[in-house]
Amino acid sequence: MRTYDIRCKIGLRIKELRMDQGLSQEAFANLIGMSRSYFGEVETGRRNVAAINLEKIVKGLGITLEEFFHSDLFID
């Protein structure tokens, strides 16, 4: 497995779960009331995501934080 920093791991996980729901970045950002540009930077790992925004994303995905972090991406 490639080594990614935490921002990239979080972004990859968000992208995976968003795509599983068949939503574009823009559609999902609109759904959760977040700017598409900010969301896009979070998803690509170019921006740190604030805890409150991560909670908003996770709720928008319809999962818990525990479910979000239950991924091989977060196992070193």
N, C-alpha and C positions, 0 to 999 in steps of 0.2 A: 504494500500500500504506500502511496505517496505521502510525504509528510507535508501537512498544511498547517498554517498558523490558525489560531482559534477563530479569527474573523472569517477565514476561508471555509473552515469546517461548518460554522454556523450558516454561512451563505449557501454552501452546497446542500445542507440539510433543508433549508427553507426552499430552495429551488426544487429539490426532489419532491417534497411534500406538495408544493404548489402545482407542479406539473402533474402529479398524481391526480389532482382535482381538475385538471384540464383548464387551468386559468392562466391568462397572460400576466406578465408583471403589472401592466396597467390596470387590468380588471381586478386583480387582487389588491393592489394598492388602493384603488377606489373603494373596494369593499370594506377595507379596514380604516379608511380615512387618513391615509398616509400619502405623501407626495410620491409619485412614481420615480422621480430622480433619486430621492433619498432611499427608497426601497430598493431600487436597482443597484445602488452603491453598496447597500448592506448585503444583498444577495451575491454580489460579485466579490465580496470581501474587501472592498476598498474603503469601507467606513465601519467604525465601531458602532455597534447597535446599543442604544441605551436599554437598560433593563425594562423600563416601562414600555418601550417600543417592541422589545422581544416578546413581552407578555401580550401585547396587542396582536402581533403576528401569529403567535401560537394559538390564541383564542380564535383568530380568523381562520386558522387551519382546522379548528374544531378538535384540538388535542390538548393534553396537559404538558407542562414543562417536562415532567418525567418522561412522557412518551416522546417528546421532541428530542431529548438528549439520549434516548435509548436507541443508539445507532452505532455501528462499527466505526463511524467517523470519529467518535469521541473516545475510542479505546486506543491507548498508546501501546 
